[in-house]
């Protein structure tokens, strides 16, 4: 079983140009079957894309 974090690139609220990665859920790949668990849906300045990154630890 492989677990991945679902992240969105959240812009800095102070408009400094920085971005922050915020976890919104996980993707689980078990024997080729993928499932997604969403904990929150980004609202402010979200372009609809999420990044998938291998879970650390």
CHARMM-style PDB file with segment names, atoms N, HN, CA, C and O in Angstrom:
ATOM      1  N   UNK     1       0.846  -1.166   0.000  1.00  0.00      PROA
ATOM      2  CA  UNK     1       0.000   0.000   0.000  1.00  0.00      PROA
ATOM      3  C   UNK     1       0.903   1.244   0.000  1.00  0.00      PROA
ATOM      4  O   UNK     1       1.876   1.325   0.750  1.00  0.00      PROA
ATOM      5  N   UNK     2       0.557   2.192  -0.849  1.00  0.00      PROA
ATOM      6  HN  UNK     2      -0.233   2.126  -1.458  1.00  0.00      PROA
ATOM      7  CA  UNK     2       1.272   3.460  -0.918  1.00  0.00      PROA
ATOM      8  C   UNK     2       0.307   4.584  -0.541  1.00  0.00      PROA
ATOM      9  O   UNK     2      -0.854   4.583  -0.950  1.00  0.00      PROA
ATOM     10  N   UNK     3       0.803   5.540   0.244  1.00  0.00      PROA
ATOM     11  HN  UNK     3       1.747   5.541   0.577  1.00  0.00      PROA
ATOM     12  CA  UNK     3      -0.024   6.669   0.664  1.00  0.00      PROA
ATOM     13  C   UNK     3       0.653   7.955   0.206  1.00  0.00      PROA
ATOM     14  O   UNK     3       1.857   8.138   0.381  1.00  0.00      PROA
ATOM     15  N   UNK     4      -0.148   8.843  -0.386  1.00  0.00      PROA
ATOM     16  HN  UNK     4      -1.126   8.694  -0.529  1.00  0.00      PROA
ATOM     17  CA  UNK     4       0.338  10.127  -0.887  1.00  0.00      PROA
ATOM     18  C   UNK     4      -0.469  11.253  -0.249  1.00  0.00      PROA
ATOM     19  O   UNK     4      -1.658  11.102   0.034  1.00  0.00      PROA
ATOM     20  N   UNK     5       0.194  12.377  -0.030  1.00  0.00      PROA
ATOM     21  HN  UNK     5       1.160  12.500  -0.260  1.00  0.00      PROA
ATOM     22  CA  UNK     5      -0.495  13.567   0.457  1.00  0.00      PROA
ATOM     23  C   UNK     5      -1.047  14.351  -0.729  1.00  0.00      PROA
ATOM     24  O   UNK     5      -0.400  14.432  -1.773  1.00  0.00      PROA
ATOM     25  N   UNK     6      -2.227  14.924  -0.578  1.00  0.00      PROA
ATOM     26  HN  UNK     6      -2.753  14.858   0.270  1.00  0.00      PROA
ATOM     27  CA  UNK     6      -2.807  15.836  -1.557  1.00  0.00      PROA
ATOM     28  C   UNK     6      -2.611  17.247  -1.017  1.00  0.00      PROA
ATOM     29  O   UNK     6      -3.076  17.566   0.077  1.00  0.00      PROA
ATOM     30  N   UNK     7      -1.929  18.084  -1.777  1.00  0.00      PROA
ATOM     31  HN  UNK     7      -1.551  17.825  -2.666  1.00  0.00      PROA
ATOM     32  CA  UNK     7      -1.571  19.417  -1.325  1.00  0.00      PROA
ATOM     33  C   UNK     7      -2.035  20.468  -2.314  1.00  0.00      PROA
ATOM     34  O   UNK     7      -2.127  20.214  -3.515  1.00  0.00      PROA
ATOM     35  N   UNK     8      -2.325  21.653  -1.794  1.00  0.00      PROA
ATOM     36  HN  UNK     8      -2.249  21.859  -0.818  1.00  0.00      PROA
ATOM     37  CA  UNK     8      -2.602  22.778  -2.682  1.00  0.00      PROA
ATOM     38  C   UNK     8      -1.642  23.904  -2.344  1.00  0.00      PROA
ATOM     39  O   UNK     8      -1.239  24.086  -1.195  1.00  0.00      PROA
ATOM     40  N   UNK     9      -1.289  24.655  -3.382  1.00  0.00      PROA
ATOM     41  HN  UNK     9      -1.618  24.507  -4.315  1.00  0.00      PROA
ATOM     42  CA  UNK     9      -0.347  25.754  -3.238  1.00  0.00      PROA
ATOM     43  C   UNK     9      -1.132  26.998  -2.835  1.00  0.00      PROA
ATOM     44  O   UNK     9      -1.785  27.629  -3.667  1.00  0.00      PROA
ATOM     45  N   UNK    10      -1.062  27.344  -1.546  1.00  0.00      PROA
ATOM     46  HN  UNK    10      -0.532  26.831  -0.871  1.00  0.00      PROA
ATOM     47  CA  UNK    10      -1.818  28.471  -1.002  1.00  0.00      PROA
ATOM     48  C   UNK    10      -0.975  29.738  -1.059  1.00  0.00      PROA
ATOM     49  O   UNK    10       0.114  29.777  -0.486  1.00  0.00      PROA
ATOM     50  N   UNK    11      -1.458  30.777  -1.741  1.00  0.00      PROA
ATOM     51  HN  UNK    11      -2.343  30.745  -2.206  1.00  0.00      PROA
ATOM     52  CA  UNK    11      -0.699  32.027  -1.787  1.00  0.00      PROA
ATOM     53  C   UNK    11      -0.657  32.699  -0.420  1.00  0.00      PROA
ATOM     54  O   UNK    11      -1.561  32.524   0.398  1.00  0.00      PROA
ATOM     55  N   UNK    12       0.386  33.460  -0.184  1.00  0.00      PROA
ATOM     56  HN  UNK    12       1.120  33.602  -0.848  1.00  0.00      PROA
ATOM     57  CA  UNK    12       0.534  34.208   1.066  1.00  0.00      PROA
ATOM     58  C   UNK    12      -0.527  35.302   1.134  1.00  0.00      PROA
ATOM     59  O   UNK    12      -0.721  36.047   0.173  1.00  0.00      PROA
ATOM     60  N   UNK    13      -1.200  35.393   2.251  1.00  0.00      PROA
ATOM     61  HN  UNK    13      -1.043  34.788   3.031  1.00  0.00      PROA
ATOM     62  CA  UNK    13      -2.269  36.382   2.398  1.00  0.00      PROA
ATOM     63  C   UNK    13      -1.731  37.818   2.429  1.00  0.00      PROA
ATOM     64  O   UNK    13      -2.487  38.769   2.233  1.00  0.00      PROA
ATOM     65  N   UNK    14      -0.436  37.973   2.674  1.00  0.00      PROA
ATOM     66  HN  UNK    14       0.179  37.200   2.834  1.00  0.00      PROA
ATOM     67  CA  UNK    14       0.153  39.315   2.720  1.00  0.00      PROA
ATOM     68  C   UNK    14       0.696  39.749   1.362  1.00  0.00      PROA
ATOM     69  O   UNK    14       1.340  40.793   1.255  1.00  0.00      PROA
ATOM     70  N   UNK    15       0.440  38.959   0.330  1.00  0.00      PROA
ATOM     71  HN  UNK    15      -0.083  38.111   0.416  1.00  0.00      PROA
ATOM     72  CA  UNK    15       0.854  39.280  -1.042  1.00  0.00      PROA
ATOM     73  C   UNK    15       2.365  39.488  -1.174  1.00  0.00      PROA
ATOM     74  O   UNK    15       2.816  40.328  -1.952  1.00  0.00      PROA
ATOM     75  N   UNK    16       3.140  38.715  -0.406  1.00  0.00      PROA
ATOM     76  HN  UNK    16       2.773  38.033   0.226  1.00  0.00      PROA
ATOM     77  CA  UNK    16       4.597  38.829  -0.460  1.00  0.00      PROA
ATOM     78  C   UNK    16       5.184  38.015  -1.612  1.00  0.00      PROA
ATOM     79  O   UNK    16       6.383  38.089  -1.881  1.00  0.00      PROA
ATOM     80  N   UNK    17       4.346  37.246  -2.286  1.00  0.00      PROA
ATOM     81  HN  UNK    17       3.372  37.186  -2.068  1.00  0.00      PROA
ATOM     82  CA  UNK    17       4.834  36.411  -3.379  1.00  0.00      PROA
ATOM     83  C   UNK    17       5.172  34.997  -2.942  1.00  0.00      PROA
ATOM     84  O   UNK    17       5.405  34.132  -3.786  1.00  0.00      PROA
ATOM     85  N   UNK    18       5.203  34.747  -1.640  1.00  0.00      PROA
ATOM     86  HN  UNK    18       5.013  35.450  -0.954  1.00  0.00      PROA
ATOM     87  CA  UNK    18       5.496  33.410  -1.130  1.00  0.00      PROA
ATOM     88  C   UNK    18       4.260  32.530  -1.274  1.00  0.00      PROA
ATOM     89  O   UNK    18       3.129  33.016  -1.312  1.00  0.00      PROA
ATOM     90  N   UNK    19       4.502  31.226  -1.354  1.00  0.00      PROA
ATOM     91  HN  UNK    19       5.420  30.831  -1.323  1.00  0.00      PROA
ATOM     92  CA  UNK    19       3.393  30.270  -1.355  1.00  0.00      PROA
ATOM     93  C   UNK    19       3.642  29.256  -0.247  1.00  0.00      PROA
ATOM     94  O   UNK    19       4.779  29.038   0.171  1.00  0.00      PROA
ATOM     95  N   UNK    20       2.571  28.647   0.216  1.00  0.00      PROA
ATOM     96  HN  UNK    20       1.647  28.824  -0.124  1.00  0.00      PROA
ATOM     97  CA  UNK    20       2.651  27.644   1.269  1.00  0.00      PROA
ATOM     98  C   UNK    20       1.916  26.403   0.798  1.00  0.00      PROA
ATOM     99  O   UNK    20       0.864  26.509   0.168  1.00  0.00      PROA
ATOM    100  N   UNK    21       2.457  25.222   1.096  1.00  0.00      PROA
ATOM    101  HN  UNK    21       3.312  25.135   1.607  1.00  0.00      PROA
ATOM    102  CA  UNK    21       1.807  23.965   0.746  1.00  0.00      PROA
ATOM    103  C   UNK    21       0.931  23.545   1.913  1.00  0.00      PROA
ATOM    104  O   UNK    21       1.405  23.410   3.041  1.00  0.00      PROA
ATOM    105  N   UNK    22      -0.349  23.341   1.636  1.00  0.00      PROA
ATOM    106  HN  UNK    22      -0.735  23.451   0.719  1.00  0.00      PROA
ATOM    107  CA  UNK    22      -1.291  22.941   2.676  1.00  0.00      PROA
ATOM    108  C   UNK    22      -1.920  21.601   2.294  1.00  0.00      PROA
ATOM    109  O   UNK    22      -2.426  21.436   1.184  1.00  0.00      PROA
ATOM    110  N   UNK    23      -1.883  20.652   3.224  1.00  0.00      PROA
ATOM    111  HN  UNK    23      -1.472  20.786   4.125  1.00  0.00      PROA
ATOM    112  CA  UNK    23      -2.442  19.321   2.987  1.00  0.00      PROA
ATOM    113  C   UNK    23      -3.968  19.378   3.056  1.00  0.00      PROA
ATOM    114  O   UNK    23      -4.538  19.924   4.000  1.00  0.00      PROA
ATOM    115  N   UNK    24      -4.621  18.803   2.039  1.00  0.00      PROA
ATOM    116  HN  UNK    24      -4.158  18.359   1.272  1.00  0.00      PROA
ATOM    117  CA  UNK    24      -6.084  18.791   2.014  1.00  0.00      PROA
ATOM    118  C   UNK    24      -6.656  17.376   2.077  1.00  0.00      PROA
ATOM    119  O   UNK    24      -7.869  17.206   2.202  1.00  0.00      PROA
ATOM    120  N   UNK    25      -5.790  16.350   1.991  1.00  0.00      PROA
ATOM    121  HN  UNK    25      -4.805  16.487   1.889  1.00  0.00      PROA
ATOM    122  CA  UNK    25      -6.269  14.977   2.046  1.00  0.00      PROA
ATOM    123  C   UNK    25      -5.166  13.998   1.689  1.00  0.00      PROA
ATOM    124  O   UNK    25      -3.985  14.347   1.672  1.00  0.00      PROA
ATOM    125  N   UNK    26      -5.570  12.761   1.402  1.00  0.00      PROA
ATOM    126  HN  UNK    26      -6.529  12.477   1.415  1.00  0.00      PROA
ATOM    127  CA  UNK    26      -4.609  11.719   1.011  1.00  0.00      PROA
ATOM    128  C   UNK    26      -5.140  10.920  -0.176  1.00  0.00      PROA
ATOM    129  O   UNK    26      -6.342  10.874  -0.437  1.00  0.00      PROA
ATOM    130  N   UNK    27      -4.211  10.302  -0.875  1.00  0.00      PROA
ATOM    131  HN  UNK    27      -3.234  10.340  -0.663  1.00  0.00      PROA
ATOM    132  CA  UNK    27      -4.521   9.337  -1.932  1.00  0.00      PROA
ATOM    133  C   UNK    27      -3.891   8.016  -1.509  1.00  0.00      PROA
ATOM    134  O   UNK    27      -2.712   7.983  -1.157  1.00  0.00      PROA
ATOM    135  N   UNK    28      -4.657   6.928  -1.539  1.00  0.00      PROA
ATOM    136  HN  UNK    28      -5.615   6.955  -1.826  1.00  0.00      PROA
ATOM    137  CA  UNK    28      -4.166   5.608  -1.154  1.00  0.00      PROA
ATOM    138  C   UNK    28      -4.200   4.707  -2.380  1.00  0.00      PROA
ATOM    139  O   UNK    28      -5.230   4.583  -3.043  1.00  0.00      PROA
ATOM    140  N   UNK    29      -3.060   4.078  -2.678  1.00  0.00      PROA
ATOM    141  HN  UNK    29      -2.223   4.178  -2.139  1.00  0.00      PROA
ATOM    142  CA  UNK    29      -2.955   3.126  -3.787  1.00  0.00      PROA
ATOM    143  C   UNK    29      -2.719   1.743  -3.183  1.00  0.00      PROA
ATOM    144  O   UNK    29      -1.638   1.459  -2.668  1.00  0.00      PROA
ATOM    145  N   UNK    30      -3.731   0.894  -3.250  1.00  0.00      PROA
ATOM    146  HN  UNK    30      -4.610   1.126  -3.668  1.00  0.00      PROA
ATOM    147  CA  UNK    30      -3.634  -0.452  -2.682  1.00  0.00      PROA
ATOM    148  C   UNK    30      -3.933  -1.455  -3.783  1.00  0.00      PROA
ATOM    149  O   UNK    30      -5.068  -1.559  -4.248  1.00  0.00      PROA
ATOM    150  N   UNK    31      -2.922  -2.186  -4.194  1.00  0.00      PROA
ATOM    151  HN  UNK    31      -1.999  -2.102  -3.816  1.00  0.00      PROA
ATOM    152  CA  UNK    31      -3.048  -3.212  -5.232  1.00  0.00      PROA
ATOM    153  C   UNK    31      -3.631  -2.643  -6.533  1.00  0.00      PROA
ATOM    154  O   UNK    31      -4.442  -3.291  -7.195  1.00  0.00      PROA
ATOM    155  N   UNK    32      -3.207  -1.418  -6.891  1.00  0.00      PROA
ATOM    156  HN  UNK    32      -2.548  -0.891  -6.354  1.00  0.00      PROA
ATOM    157  CA  UNK    32      -3.663  -0.800  -8.132  1.00  0.00      PROA
ATOM    158  C   UNK    32      -4.986  -0.063  -8.031  1.00  0.00      PROA
ATOM    159  O   UNK    32      -5.387   0.615  -8.977  1.00  0.00      PROA
ATOM    160  N   UNK    33      -5.672  -0.185  -6.898  1.00  0.00      PROA
ATOM    161  HN  UNK    33      -5.346  -0.736  -6.130  1.00  0.00      PROA
ATOM    162  CA  UNK    33      -6.922   0.535  -6.685  1.00  0.00      PROA
ATOM    163  C   UNK    33      -6.604   1.813  -5.916  1.00  0.00      PROA
ATOM    164  O   UNK    33      -6.012   1.768  -4.837  1.00  0.00      PROA
ATOM    165  N   UNK    34      -7.005   2.960  -6.484  1.00  0.00      PROA
ATOM    166  HN  UNK    34      -7.486   2.997  -7.360  1.00  0.00      PROA
ATOM    167  CA  UNK    34      -6.719   4.241  -5.843  1.00  0.00      PROA
ATOM    168  C   UNK    34      -7.979   4.817  -5.222  1.00  0.00      PROA
ATOM    169  O   UNK    34      -9.058   4.792  -5.814  1.00  0.00      PROA
ATOM    170  N   UNK    35      -7.812   5.341  -3.999  1.00  0.00      PROA
ATOM    171  HN  UNK    35      -6.936   5.362  -3.518  1.00  0.00      PROA
ATOM    172  CA  UNK    35      -8.908   5.988  -3.281  1.00  0.00      PROA
ATOM    173  C   UNK    35      -8.419   7.330  -2.779  1.00  0.00      PROA
ATOM    174  O   UNK    35      -7.248   7.487  -2.434  1.00  0.00      PROA
ATOM    175  N   UNK    36      -9.327   8.305  -2.739  1.00  0.00      PROA
ATOM    176  HN  UNK    36     -10.279   8.178  -3.020  1.00  0.00      PROA
ATOM    177  CA  UNK    36      -8.987   9.647  -2.285  1.00  0.00      PROA
ATOM    178  C   UNK    36      -9.844   9.993  -1.074  1.00  0.00      PROA
ATOM    179  O   UNK    36     -11.054   9.767  -1.066  1.00  0.00      PROA
ATOM    180  N   UNK    37      -9.197  10.544  -0.052  1.00  0.00      PROA
ATOM    181  HN  UNK    37      -8.214  10.727  -0.058  1.00  0.00      PROA
ATOM    182  CA  UNK    37      -9.882  11.037   1.152  1.00  0.00      PROA
ATOM    183  C   UNK    37      -9.622  12.532   1.228  1.00  0.00      PROA
ATOM    184  O   UNK    37      -8.481  12.956   1.413  1.00  0.00      PROA
ATOM    185  N   UNK    38     -10.679  13.339   1.085  1.00  0.00      PROA
ATOM    186  HN  UNK    38     -11.606  12.995   0.934  1.00  0.00      PROA
ATOM    187  CA  UNK    38     -10.568  14.788   1.136  1.00  0.00      PROA
ATOM    188  C   UNK    38     -10.981  15.262   2.534  1.00  0.00      PROA
ATOM    189  O   UNK    38     -12.076  14.954   3.004  1.00  0.00      PROA
ATOM    190  N   UNK    39     -10.093  16.015   3.193  1.00  0.00      PROA
ATOM    191  HN  UNK    39      -9.203  16.266   2.811  1.00  0.00      PROA
ATOM    192  CA  UNK    39     -10.386  16.556   4.516  1.00  0.00      PROA
ATOM    193  C   UNK    39     -10.908  17.984   4.444  1.00  0.00      PROA
ATOM    194  O   UNK    39     -11.653  18.419   5.322  1.00  0.00      PROA
ATOM    195  N   UNK    40     -10.520  18.715   3.402  1.00  0.00      PROA
ATOM    196  HN  UNK    40      -9.915  18.362   2.689  1.00  0.00      PROA
ATOM    197  CA  UNK    40     -11.007  20.075   3.217  1.00  0.00      PROA
ATOM    198  C   UNK    40     -10.892  20.456   1.750  1.00  0.00      PROA
ATOM    199  O   UNK    40     -10.078  19.892   1.018  1.00  0.00      PROA
ATOM    200  N   UNK    41     -11.693  21.399   1.329  1.00  0.00      PROA
ATOM    201  HN  UNK    41     -12.353  21.857   1.924  1.00  0.00      PROA
ATOM    202  CA  UNK    41     -11.634  21.884  -0.048  1.00  0.00      PROA
ATOM    203  C   UNK    41     -11.158  23.333  -0.011  1.00  0.00      PROA
ATOM    204  O   UNK    41     -11.792  24.181   0.616  1.00  0.00      PROA
ATOM    205  N   UNK    42     -10.042  23.616  -0.684  1.00  0.00      PROA
ATOM    206  HN  UNK    42      -9.528  22.926  -1.194  1.00  0.00      PROA
ATOM    207  CA  UNK    42      -9.548  24.995  -0.707  1.00  0.00      PROA
ATOM    208  C   UNK    42     -10.577  25.910  -1.372  1.00  0.00      PROA
ATOM    209  O   UNK    42     -11.259  25.504  -2.313  1.00  0.00      PROA
ATOM    210  N   UNK    43     -10.685  27.137  -0.882  1.00  0.00      PROA
ATOM    211  HN  UNK    43     -10.131  27.467  -0.118  1.00  0.00      PROA
ATOM    212  CA  UNK    43     -11.655  28.060  -1.457  1.00  0.00      PROA
ATOM    213  C   UNK    43     -10.981  29.310  -2.024  1.00  0.00      PROA
ATOM    214  O   UNK    43     -11.226  29.685  -3.171  1.00  0.00      PROA
ATOM    215  N   UNK    44     -10.155  29.934  -1.242  1.00  0.00      PROA
ATOM    216  HN  UNK    44      -9.956  29.629  -0.311  1.00  0.00      PROA
ATOM    217  CA  UNK    44      -9.559  31.218  -1.622  1.00  0.00      PROA
ATOM    218  C   UNK    44      -8.438  31.038  -2.641  1.00  0.00      PROA
ATOM    219  O   UNK    44      -7.459  30.346  -2.364  1.00  0.00      PROA
ATOM    220  N   UNK    45      -8.568  31.642  -3.796  1.00  0.00      PROA
ATOM    221  HN  UNK    45      -9.363  32.204  -4.022  1.00  0.00      PROA
ATOM    222  CA  UNK    45      -7.527  31.653  -4.828  1.00  0.00      PROA
ATOM    223  C   UNK    45      -7.106  30.263  -5.308  1.00  0.00      PROA
ATOM    224  O   UNK    45      -5.962  30.084  -5.726  1.00  0.00      PROA
ATOM    225  N   UNK    46      -7.990  29.291  -5.257  1.00  0.00      PROA
ATOM    226  HN  UNK    46      -8.919  29.437  -4.917  1.00  0.00      PROA
ATOM    227  CA  UNK    46      -7.657  27.935  -5.691  1.00  0.00      PROA
ATOM    228  C   UNK    46      -7.943  27.792  -7.172  1.00  0.00      PROA
ATOM    229  O   UNK    46      -9.017  28.168  -7.641  1.00  0.00      PROA
ATOM    230  N   UNK    47      -6.968  27.238  -7.924  1.00  0.00      PROA
ATOM    231  HN  UNK    47      -6.096  26.932  -7.543  1.00  0.00      PROA
ATOM    232  CA  UNK    47      -7.130  27.082  -9.373  1.00  0.00      PROA
ATOM    233  C   UNK    47      -7.686  25.713  -9.765  1.00  0.00      PROA
ATOM    234  O   UNK    47      -7.802  25.406 -10.952  1.00  0.00      PROA
ATOM    235  N   UNK    48      -8.031  24.887  -8.767  1.00  0.00      PROA
ATOM    236  HN  UNK    48      -7.937  25.136  -7.803  1.00  0.00      PROA
ATOM    237  CA  UNK    48      -8.614  23.585  -9.055  1.00  0.00      PROA
ATOM    238  C   UNK    48      -7.613  22.437  -9.087  1.00  0.00      PROA
ATOM    239  O   UNK    48      -8.014  21.275  -9.155  1.00  0.00      PROA
ATOM    240  N   UNK    49      -6.312  22.742  -9.039  1.00  0.00      PROA
ATOM    241  HN  UNK    49      -5.987  23.686  -8.984  1.00  0.00      PROA
ATOM    242  CA  UNK    49      -5.284  21.714  -9.097  1.00  0.00      PROA
ATOM    243  C   UNK    49      -4.773  21.357  -7.711  1.00  0.00      PROA
ATOM    244  O   UNK    49      -4.635  22.221  -6.845  1.00  0.00      PROA
ATOM    245  N   UNK    50      -4.489  20.053  -7.506  1.00  0.00      PROA
ATOM    246  HN  UNK    50      -4.601  19.351  -8.210  1.00  0.00      PROA
ATOM    247  CA  UNK    50      -3.833  19.569  -6.298  1.00  0.00      PROA
ATOM    248  C   UNK    50      -2.541  18.887  -6.704  1.00  0.00      PROA
ATOM    249  O   UNK    50      -2.458  18.303  -7.784  1.00  0.00      PROA
ATOM    250  N   UNK    51      -1.548  18.953  -5.861  1.00  0.00      PROA
ATOM    251  HN  UNK    51      -1.615  19.428  -4.983  1.00  0.00      PROA
ATOM    252  CA  UNK    51      -0.280  18.242  -6.074  1.00  0.00      PROA
ATOM    253  C   UNK    51      -0.328  16.939  -5.278  1.00  0.00      PROA
ATOM    254  O   UNK    51      -0.870  16.901  -4.173  1.00  0.00      PROA
ATOM    255  N   UNK    52       0.231  15.892  -5.834  1.00  0.00      PROA
ATOM    256  HN  UNK    52       0.672  15.923  -6.731  1.00  0.00      PROA
ATOM    257  CA  UNK    52       0.304  14.587  -5.161  1.00  0.00      PROA
ATOM    258  C   UNK    52       1.773  14.331  -4.827  1.00  0.00      PROA
ATOM    259  O   UNK    52       2.622  14.287  -5.718  1.00  0.00      PROA
ATOM    260  N   UNK    53       2.061  14.164  -3.544  1.00  0.00      PROA
ATOM    261  HN  UNK    53       1.371  14.200  -2.821  1.00  0.00      PROA
ATOM    262  CA  UNK    53       3.435  13.931  -3.114  1.00  0.00      PROA
ATOM    263  C   UNK    53       3.478  12.741  -2.171  1.00  0.00      PROA
ATOM    264  O   UNK    53       2.612  12.585  -1.311  1.00  0.00      PROA
ATOM    265  N   UNK    54       4.500  11.900  -2.341  1.00  0.00      PROA
ATOM    266  HN  UNK    54       5.204  12.028  -3.040  1.00  0.00      PROA
ATOM    267  CA  UNK    54       4.674  10.723  -1.502  1.00  0.00      PROA
ATOM    268  C   UNK    54       4.694  11.122  -0.036  1.00  0.00      PROA
ATOM    269  O   UNK    54       5.414  12.044   0.350  1.00  0.00      PROA
ATOM    270  N   UNK    55       3.913  10.438   0.777  1.00  0.00      PROA
ATOM    271  HN  UNK    55       3.328   9.689   0.464  1.00  0.00      PROA
ATOM    272  CA  UNK    55       3.848  10.742   2.216  1.00  0.00      PROA
ATOM    273  C   UNK    55       5.189  10.417   2.863  1.00  0.00      PROA
ATOM    274  O   UNK    55       5.769   9.357   2.629  1.00  0.00      PROA
ATOM    275  N   UNK    56       5.656  11.332   3.664  1.00  0.00      PROA
ATOM    276  HN  UNK    56       5.185  12.193   3.854  1.00  0.00      PROA
ATOM    277  CA  UNK    56       6.925  11.130   4.363  1.00  0.00      PROA
ATOM    278  C   UNK    56       6.675  10.451   5.695  1.00  0.00      PROA
ATOM    279  O   UNK    56       5.751  10.808   6.427  1.00  0.00      PROA
ATOM    280  N   UNK    57       7.514   9.462   6.002  1.00  0.00      PROA
ATOM    281  HN  UNK    57       8.264   9.172   5.408  1.00  0.00      PROA
ATOM    282  CA  UNK    57       7.413   8.809   7.308  1.00  0.00      PROA
ATOM    283  C   UNK    57       6.445   7.766   7.372  1.00  0.00      PROA
ATOM    284  OT1 UNK    57       6.273   7.146   8.421  1.00  0.00      PROA
TER     285      UNK     57
END
